[in-house]
Amino acid sequence: MRSSLLRVFAAALAAVMAVSLGPCPQVSADKAKKKANFEAADFTSYELVTYEGGVIKIGVEGKEFTVSTEAASYFEITLYRADTSRVVRRFKKQTGEFSVDLDGYLEKGKLYFVAVSYQYGSSVITQDDNYIFLGDDDEIHFYKSPTYAFNVERCKELKDDEASLKECLQPQNDIESDDPVIVEYSNQICEGSKSDWEKVYHIYTYIIGAMAYDNSQTDKNNKMVYQDGSICLMRRGMAVCEGFGNVFTALCRAQGIPATVEFGVGLASYDEMMADNLPEDETPDHAWAAVYVGGKWRFVDPTYDSGKTYEGKSWDNGKIVEGVPTYNYYLLPLEAFSYAHKICDADTVHGYERSGSCGKNATFSISRDGTLTISGTGTIQMPYGVNGFSKIVFAPDSKITCIGKKCFFDCDLITSVILPDSVVEIGQEAFNSCEDLEYIYLPEGLERIGQEAFDGCDELAYVRVPKSVKRMGSWAFDDCPRLYLSLPSKWKGYDQKYDCKPMYTEYT
């Protein structure tokens, strides 16, 4: 379905890129304030790599777009208008070191992107996240993405010391890299590979060619829950973006190659990419991965490169729509990757270290090991988009009484939570879409559970609701298909309007 970045700006792909993780809102074009003038990036060149690690250096100089490499041959350079995806001019070159004179083809005040296609073995590879414009100085510049500086800061958490890389080889929830099933899949896919470069290439090729993007999971008219475990998805051969990232990461780790899933925002249109007022943080609506190969962390997005889609209204009555996989988002440098991605959480193994206020009288801090520590009193409300943690701890002297509305909305990495005895209220959608949450302890003395408080927690296994609860909002435990729920008998019939009821409800 997806053949190149051209479709990032096409209406057909915009819908796919917007759904990603599920119900999370995406920055919309009507809210994005367009830049009045283009700003030049602080770089004039960067390096693309082939699947064997060969370097292709692209750059701008004067009015020329330059290519320098000994790793590939037969290049086709295609210049496009970014706002319309219209082809302006194609240039074909046989040599591995050349320049293309763009004098007369660029109009000031317009943004362009350059597709670099080259022959590599028997394949033709195209990478076109290369954005340029003609400045007032009559020279060509790379466009400064509004997300690039943000991404550079966030990617500081991608450490390359021995201990951090070792941690990026360990299994995680939904990334069962040590499971015999995943190990066997990975060994079969990588059979005959002579280097980590080749292993990563074969893993990526398998995912984008053999697996299908599951549109049935993202259709708002379908009542389904998300499945992101790599074993399940490998067997089924279908996934949404987080699942693609999990499978890629698990298969790489099974080969001893450090990798991690990343969460962020997919910029699905020209207007969104051009916005200069994107909030500092946002709830992620997309996922991809990073892999450590050739001594660097490099970025991949198998969702955007996948060839197949699954169309249907359920898991088993749809059909596969064939398409052509691409490598446009394969092993990109951050300079190019940032044009269509805002990286909110660059390393799901570790936490993004930060601290701040989370209520009138409450504070939070996140440590490198992914622990969120909350201190203070009263109601807590995590700042919008702060979700780079996997464990929640309440300081011993804290007296938190209320988990505020959407406090932990879509905090995808949390697996278990023990609420302190001081909590009397859980707000509306407080833990909504915490897809990896398996267990939560609700204290005696809890009085109110808000509407959709745990909706979409599809791995939640056991919850005991204490008799002290006086009010439970609609759909509080909807879309929790694995849940064993223990409820006081006064709540019989609580699930009459549920789309997906808990697996079992016990009344006490």
C-alpha positions as CSV (number, residue, x, y, z in Angstrom):
1,M,0.0,0.0,0.0
2,R,2.8,2.4,0.9
3,S,5.5,2.9,-1.8
4,S,7.3,6.1,-0.7
5,L,7.2,9.3,1.3
6,L,4.9,10.6,-1.4
7,R,2.1,8.8,0.3
8,V,2.9,10.5,3.6
9,F,1.3,13.5,2.0
10,A,-1.4,11.6,0.2
11,A,-4.8,11.4,1.6
12,A,-4.8,7.6,1.4
13,L,-1.9,7.2,3.8
14,A,-2.9,10.0,6.1
15,A,-5.6,7.9,7.7
16,V,-3.2,5.0,8.2
17,M,-0.6,7.3,9.8
18,A,-3.1,9.0,12.1
19,V,-4.5,5.8,13.7
20,S,-1.2,4.2,14.9
21,L,-1.6,3.4,18.6
22,G,-5.3,3.7,18.8
23,P,-7.6,6.4,20.2
24,C,-4.8,9.0,20.9
25,P,-5.4,12.3,19.2
26,Q,-3.0,13.5,16.5
27,V,-1.9,17.0,15.8
28,S,-4.4,18.1,13.2
29,A,-3.7,20.3,10.2
30,D,-6.4,22.8,11.2
31,K,-4.6,23.4,14.5
32,A,-1.2,23.7,13.1
33,K,0.2,27.1,12.4
34,K,2.2,27.2,9.2
35,K,5.6,28.7,9.1
36,A,5.7,32.0,7.4
37,N,9.3,31.5,6.2
38,F,11.5,28.5,6.0
39,E,14.4,28.1,8.3
40,A,17.7,26.6,7.2
41,A,18.9,23.5,9.1
42,D,22.2,23.8,10.9
43,F,23.6,21.0,8.7
44,T,24.5,20.9,5.0
45,S,25.0,17.2,4.6
46,Y,24.2,13.8,6.3
47,E,24.8,10.2,5.7
48,L,22.4,7.5,4.5
49,V,23.5,3.9,4.7
50,T,23.0,0.8,2.6
51,Y,21.9,-2.5,4.1
52,E,25.6,-3.6,4.3
53,G,26.6,-0.3,6.0
54,G,27.9,1.5,3.0
55,V,27.8,5.2,3.3
56,I,25.9,7.5,0.9
57,K,26.6,11.1,1.7
58,I,24.1,13.6,0.4
59,G,24.4,17.4,0.8
60,V,23.7,20.8,-0.6
61,E,26.2,23.3,-1.9
62,G,25.2,26.6,-3.7
63,K,22.4,25.5,-6.0
64,E,23.6,21.9,-6.3
65,F,22.4,18.7,-4.6
66,T,25.4,16.5,-4.1
67,V,25.9,12.7,-3.7
68,S,29.1,11.0,-2.8
69,T,29.5,7.2,-2.3
70,E,31.4,4.1,-3.4
71,A,28.7,1.9,-2.0
72,A,26.1,2.0,-4.8
73,S,25.7,2.9,-8.4
74,Y,23.1,4.2,-11.0
75,F,21.3,6.9,-9.1
76,E,18.1,8.6,-10.0
77,I,17.5,12.0,-8.3
78,T,13.9,13.2,-8.4
79,L,12.8,16.7,-7.3
80,Y,9.3,17.0,-6.0
81,R,7.1,19.9,-4.7
82,A,6.4,19.0,-1.1
83,D,2.9,20.6,-0.9
84,T,1.6,18.8,-4.0
85,S,4.0,15.8,-4.4
86,R,4.3,16.9,-8.0
87,V,7.4,15.8,-9.9
88,V,9.5,18.8,-11.0
89,R,12.5,17.1,-12.6
90,R,14.3,13.7,-12.8
91,F,18.0,13.4,-13.1
92,K,19.8,10.1,-13.9
93,K,23.5,9.6,-13.0
94,Q,25.7,6.5,-13.3
95,T,28.6,7.5,-11.1
96,G,28.7,7.3,-7.3
97,E,29.9,10.9,-6.9
98,F,28.1,13.7,-8.6
99,S,26.1,16.8,-8.2
100,V,22.8,17.9,-9.7
101,D,22.4,21.5,-10.6
102,L,18.9,22.7,-9.5
103,D,19.2,26.2,-10.8
104,G,16.0,27.3,-12.4
105,Y,13.9,24.5,-10.9
106,L,13.3,25.9,-7.4
107,E,10.9,28.7,-6.6
108,K,11.5,30.8,-3.5
109,G,8.8,30.3,-0.8
110,K,8.2,26.7,-1.8
111,L,9.4,23.5,-0.1
112,Y,10.8,20.6,-2.1
113,F,11.9,17.1,-1.3
114,V,14.5,15.0,-3.2
115,A,14.1,11.3,-3.7
116,V,17.4,9.5,-3.9
117,S,17.0,6.1,-5.7
118,Y,20.0,3.8,-6.3
119,Q,20.8,0.4,-7.6
120,Y,22.0,-1.9,-4.9
121,G,22.6,-5.5,-6.0
122,S,19.3,-6.6,-7.6
123,S,17.2,-4.0,-5.8
124,V,16.4,-0.4,-6.3
125,I,16.3,1.5,-3.0
126,T,14.5,4.9,-2.7
127,Q,14.8,7.3,0.3
128,D,13.1,10.6,-0.1
129,D,13.0,12.4,3.3
130,N,15.4,15.0,2.0
131,Y,13.8,18.4,2.2
132,I,15.3,21.5,0.7
133,F,14.3,25.1,-0.3
134,L,15.9,28.1,-2.1
135,G,16.8,30.7,0.4
136,D,16.9,34.5,0.0
137,D,20.6,34.2,-0.5
138,D,19.9,32.2,-3.7
139,E,21.4,29.1,-2.3
140,I,19.9,25.7,-1.5
141,H,19.4,24.8,2.2
142,F,18.1,21.7,4.0
143,Y,14.8,22.6,5.7
144,K,15.0,22.8,9.5
145,S,12.2,20.4,10.7
146,P,10.2,21.9,13.6
147,T,10.8,18.6,15.4
148,Y,14.6,18.1,14.8
149,A,15.9,20.0,17.9
150,F,13.2,18.3,20.1
151,N,14.3,14.9,18.7
152,V,18.0,15.6,19.3
153,E,17.2,16.3,23.0
154,R,14.9,13.3,23.4
155,C,17.5,11.0,21.7
156,K,20.0,11.8,24.4
157,E,18.4,8.9,26.3
158,L,19.6,6.5,23.6
159,K,22.9,5.6,25.4
160,D,25.6,3.6,23.8
161,D,27.5,2.5,26.9
162,E,28.0,-1.2,27.5
163,A,25.4,-1.4,30.3
164,S,22.7,0.4,28.4
165,L,23.2,-1.6,25.2
166,K,23.1,-4.8,27.2
167,E,19.8,-3.7,28.7
168,C,18.5,-3.2,25.2
169,L,19.0,-7.0,24.6
170,Q,16.7,-8.1,27.4
171,P,13.1,-9.3,26.9
172,Q,10.2,-6.9,27.8
173,N,6.5,-7.1,28.0
174,D,5.3,-7.7,24.4
175,I,9.0,-8.1,23.3
176,E,9.6,-11.7,24.1
177,S,13.1,-11.9,22.6
178,D,14.1,-14.9,24.7
179,D,11.1,-17.0,23.9
180,P,11.9,-20.1,21.8
181,V,9.3,-19.2,19.2
182,I,10.8,-15.7,18.6
183,V,14.3,-17.1,18.6
184,E,13.4,-19.7,16.0
185,Y,11.6,-17.2,13.8
186,S,14.6,-14.9,14.1
187,N,17.1,-17.7,13.2
188,Q,15.1,-18.7,10.2
189,I,14.8,-15.1,8.9
190,C,18.5,-14.4,9.5
191,E,19.8,-17.7,8.2
192,G,23.0,-17.2,6.1
193,S,23.5,-13.6,7.3
194,K,27.2,-12.8,7.7
195,S,26.9,-9.6,9.7
196,D,24.6,-7.6,11.9
197,W,23.9,-5.3,8.9
198,E,22.6,-8.3,7.0
199,K,20.6,-9.6,9.9
200,V,18.8,-6.3,10.4
201,Y,18.1,-6.0,6.7
202,H,16.6,-9.5,6.5
203,I,14.5,-8.8,9.6
204,Y,13.2,-5.5,8.2
205,T,12.6,-7.1,4.8
206,Y,10.5,-9.9,6.4
207,I,8.4,-7.5,8.4
208,I,7.6,-5.0,5.6
209,G,7.1,-7.8,3.0
210,A,5.4,-10.7,4.9
211,M,3.4,-8.9,7.6
212,A,0.3,-6.8,6.9
213,Y,-0.8,-3.5,8.5
214,D,-4.1,-4.4,10.3
215,N,-6.6,-1.8,9.4
216,S,-9.3,-3.8,11.1
217,Q,-7.8,-2.9,14.5
218,T,-7.9,0.8,13.7
219,D,-11.4,1.0,12.2
220,K,-13.5,2.9,14.7
221,N,-16.6,0.9,13.7
222,N,-15.0,-2.4,14.8
223,K,-15.2,-3.4,18.4
224,M,-11.7,-5.0,18.9
225,V,-8.9,-4.8,21.3
226,Y,-5.3,-4.3,20.4
227,Q,-2.8,-7.1,20.3
228,D,0.9,-6.1,20.5
229,G,2.8,-9.2,21.7
230,S,5.5,-10.1,19.2
231,I,4.8,-13.9,19.4
232,C,1.1,-13.4,18.7
233,L,1.7,-11.0,15.9
234,M,4.4,-13.1,14.2
235,R,2.1,-16.1,14.1
236,R,-0.8,-14.0,12.8
237,G,1.3,-12.0,10.4
238,M,-0.6,-8.7,11.1
239,A,-0.1,-5.7,13.4
240,V,-0.5,-2.0,13.9
241,C,2.5,0.3,14.4
242,E,3.4,-0.6,17.9
243,G,3.2,-4.3,17.0
244,F,5.5,-3.7,14.0
245,G,8.0,-2.0,16.4
246,N,7.7,-4.8,18.9
247,V,8.3,-7.6,16.4
248,F,11.3,-5.8,14.8
249,T,12.8,-5.2,18.3
250,A,12.2,-8.8,19.5
251,L,13.7,-10.3,16.4
252,C,16.8,-8.1,16.6
253,R,17.4,-8.8,20.3
254,A,17.1,-12.5,19.6
255,Q,20.1,-12.1,17.3
256,G,22.1,-10.2,20.0
257,I,21.5,-6.8,18.3
258,P,20.4,-3.9,20.6
259,A,17.1,-2.4,19.6
260,T,14.2,-0.5,21.2
261,V,10.7,0.6,20.4
262,E,10.1,4.3,20.2
263,F,6.8,6.3,20.7
264,G,6.0,9.6,19.2
265,V,3.9,11.5,16.7
266,G,3.6,10.7,13.0
267,L,3.4,13.9,10.9
268,A,0.8,12.7,8.4
269,S,0.5,15.8,6.2
270,Y,2.4,18.6,4.7
271,D,0.6,21.1,7.0
272,E,1.6,19.1,10.1
273,M,5.2,18.8,9.0
274,M,5.3,22.6,8.5
275,A,3.7,23.5,11.9
276,D,5.7,25.7,14.1
277,N,3.5,25.5,17.2
278,L,3.6,21.8,18.0
279,P,3.2,21.4,21.8
280,E,6.4,20.5,23.6
281,D,4.9,17.1,24.5
282,E,2.0,15.2,23.1
283,T,0.4,11.8,23.7
284,P,2.0,9.5,21.1
285,D,-0.1,8.3,18.2
286,H,2.6,6.3,16.5
287,A,5.4,3.8,17.2
288,W,8.5,2.6,15.4
289,A,12.0,1.4,16.4
290,A,15.7,2.2,16.7
291,V,18.5,-0.3,16.3
292,Y,22.2,-0.1,17.2
293,V,24.2,-1.2,14.3
294,G,27.5,0.0,12.9
295,G,28.3,1.7,16.2
296,K,25.3,4.1,16.0
297,W,21.6,4.2,16.8
298,R,19.6,4.3,13.6
299,F,15.9,4.8,13.0
300,V,13.4,2.5,11.2
301,D,9.7,2.7,10.6
302,P,8.4,-0.6,9.3
303,T,4.8,0.6,9.4
304,Y,5.4,3.4,6.8
305,D,7.4,0.9,4.7
306,S,5.0,-2.1,4.9
307,G,3.5,-3.4,1.6
308,K,0.4,-5.3,2.7
309,T,-2.7,-4.3,4.5
310,Y,-5.5,-6.4,6.1
311,E,-9.0,-5.1,5.5
312,G,-12.0,-6.4,7.4
313,K,-14.4,-6.1,10.3
314,S,-12.9,-8.8,12.5
315,W,-9.7,-10.8,13.1
316,D,-10.8,-13.6,10.7
317,N,-13.2,-12.4,8.0
318,G,-11.0,-9.9,6.1
319,K,-8.6,-10.1,3.3
320,I,-5.0,-9.2,2.6
321,V,-4.5,-6.3,0.1
322,E,-1.1,-6.7,-1.6
323,G,1.3,-3.8,-2.0
324,V,4.9,-3.0,-2.6
325,P,7.2,-2.7,0.4
326,T,9.8,0.1,0.5
327,Y,12.9,1.1,2.4
328,N,12.2,4.8,2.7
329,Y,12.4,4.7,6.5
330,Y,15.1,2.2,6.9
331,L,18.2,3.1,9.0
332,L,17.6,6.8,8.5
333,P,19.8,9.4,10.3
334,L,17.9,11.7,12.7
335,E,18.2,14.6,10.3
336,A,16.0,12.8,7.7
337,F,13.8,10.8,10.2
338,S,12.7,14.0,11.9
339,Y,10.8,15.3,8.9
340,A,7.9,12.8,9.5
341,H,8.5,11.8,13.1
342,K,8.4,13.6,16.5
343,I,10.2,11.4,19.0
344,C,8.5,11.6,22.4
345,D,10.0,8.5,24.0
346,A,13.2,7.4,22.3
347,D,14.0,4.4,24.5
348,T,11.2,2.3,26.0
349,V,13.8,0.3,28.0
350,H,14.7,3.3,30.1
351,G,12.8,6.3,31.5
352,Y,13.2,9.8,30.2
353,E,14.7,11.5,33.2
354,R,12.7,14.5,34.2
355,S,10.8,16.1,37.1
356,G,8.1,18.6,37.8
357,S,4.7,19.4,39.2
358,C,1.8,16.9,38.8
359,G,-0.8,18.7,41.0
360,K,-1.4,21.7,43.2
361,N,0.5,20.0,46.0
362,A,2.2,17.1,44.2
363,T,5.5,16.6,42.3
364,F,6.9,13.8,40.2
365,S,10.3,12.5,39.1
366,I,11.3,9.9,36.5
367,S,14.6,8.0,36.9
368,R,16.7,6.4,34.3
369,D,15.4,2.9,35.2
370,G,11.8,4.0,34.3
371,T,10.5,4.6,37.8
372,L,8.0,7.4,38.3
373,T,8.0,8.6,41.9
374,I,5.1,10.7,43.1
375,S,5.2,12.8,46.2
376,G,2.7,15.2,47.9
377,T,-1.0,15.4,48.7
378,G,-4.4,15.8,47.0
379,T,-5.1,15.2,43.3
380,I,-2.4,14.3,40.8
381,Q,-2.5,15.0,37.1
382,M,0.5,14.1,35.1
383,P,1.5,16.7,32.5
384,Y,0.2,16.1,29.0
385,G,2.4,13.7,27.1
386,V,4.7,12.7,30.0
387,N,4.6,8.9,29.8
388,G,8.2,7.6,29.5
389,F,8.1,5.3,32.6
390,S,7.2,1.7,33.4
391,K,6.9,1.7,37.2
392,I,4.9,4.0,39.5
393,V,6.0,4.5,43.1
394,F,4.2,6.7,45.7
395,A,6.5,8.2,48.3
396,P,5.9,6.8,51.8
397,D,4.9,10.3,53.2
398,S,2.6,11.1,50.3
399,K,-1.2,11.5,50.8
400,I,-2.5,11.3,47.3
401,T,-6.3,11.3,47.4
402,C,-7.3,11.4,43.7
403,I,-5.9,10.0,40.4
404,G,-7.0,12.8,38.1
405,K,-8.8,12.7,34.8
406,K,-6.6,11.0,32.1
407,C,-3.7,11.1,34.6
408,F,-2.0,8.0,33.1
409,F,-3.9,7.9,29.8
410,D,-2.1,5.7,27.3
411,C,1.0,5.2,29.5
412,D,1.8,2.1,27.5
413,L,4.7,0.7,29.5
414,I,3.1,0.4,32.9
415,T,2.6,-3.3,33.9
416,S,1.5,-3.0,37.6
417,V,0.3,-0.3,40.0
418,I,-0.3,-0.4,43.7
419,L,-2.3,2.6,44.8
420,P,-1.8,4.0,48.3
421,D,-4.5,3.7,50.9
422,S,-5.1,7.4,50.8
423,V,-6.7,7.3,47.3
424,V,-10.5,7.7,47.4
425,E,-11.1,8.5,43.7
426,I,-9.9,7.4,40.3
427,G,-10.9,9.9,37.7
428,Q,-12.4,9.5,34.3
429,E,-10.1,7.7,31.8
430,A,-7.3,7.8,34.5
431,F,-5.7,4.5,33.2
432,N,-7.5,4.4,29.8
433,S,-5.5,2.5,27.1
434,C,-2.7,1.4,29.4
435,E,-2.3,-1.6,27.1
436,D,0.5,-3.3,29.1
437,L,-1.1,-2.9,32.5
438,E,-1.6,-6.4,34.0
439,Y,-2.5,-5.7,37.7
440,I,-3.6,-2.8,39.8
441,Y,-4.4,-2.8,43.5
442,L,-7.4,-0.7,44.5
443,P,-7.2,0.2,48.2
444,E,-9.9,-0.3,50.9
445,G,-11.5,3.1,51.3
446,L,-11.7,3.9,47.5
447,E,-15.1,5.5,46.8
448,R,-15.3,6.5,43.2
449,I,-14.1,5.0,39.9
450,G,-14.6,7.3,36.9
451,Q,-16.1,6.6,33.5
452,E,-13.7,4.5,31.2
453,A,-11.1,4.6,34.0
454,F,-9.6,1.3,32.7
455,D,-11.1,1.1,29.3
456,G,-8.7,-0.5,26.7
457,C,-6.4,-2.1,29.3
458,D,-6.4,-5.2,27.2
459,E,-3.8,-7.1,29.3
460,L,-5.4,-6.4,32.7
461,A,-5.6,-9.8,34.4
462,Y,-7.1,-9.2,37.9
463,V,-8.8,-6.4,39.7
464,R,-10.7,-6.5,43.1
465,V,-13.1,-3.6,43.6
466,P,-13.5,-3.0,47.3
467,K,-17.0,-2.7,48.9
468,S,-16.2,0.9,49.8
469,V,-16.7,2.0,46.2
470,K,-20.0,4.1,46.0
471,R,-19.8,5.1,42.3
472,M,-18.5,3.3,39.3
473,G,-18.7,5.1,35.9
474,S,-19.9,3.7,32.6
475,W,-17.4,1.4,30.7
476,A,-14.9,1.6,33.6
477,F,-13.6,-1.9,32.7
478,D,-14.7,-2.1,29.1
479,D,-12.3,-3.6,26.5
480,C,-10.5,-5.7,29.1
481,P,-10.9,-9.2,27.5
482,R,-8.4,-11.0,29.9
483,L,-9.8,-9.5,33.1
484,Y,-10.9,-11.5,36.1
485,L,-13.0,-8.9,37.9
486,S,-14.1,-9.2,41.5
487,L,-17.0,-6.9,42.3
488,P,-19.4,-6.4,45.2
489,S,-22.8,-7.9,44.4
490,K,-24.5,-4.4,44.2
491,W,-22.8,-3.9,40.8
492,K,-24.5,-6.8,39.0
493,G,-25.4,-5.7,35.5
494,Y,-22.6,-3.2,35.4
495,D,-21.4,-4.4,31.9
496,Q,-24.7,-4.3,30.0
497,K,-23.5,-1.6,27.5
498,Y,-19.9,-2.9,27.2
499,D,-18.4,-3.5,23.8
500,C,-16.1,-6.1,25.2
501,K,-16.9,-7.6,28.6
502,P,-14.2,-8.9,31.0
503,M,-13.4,-12.5,30.7
504,Y,-15.1,-13.3,34.1
505,T,-16.8,-11.4,36.8
506,E,-17.0,-12.7,40.3
507,Y,-19.6,-11.2,42.7
508,T,-18.9,-11.1,46.4
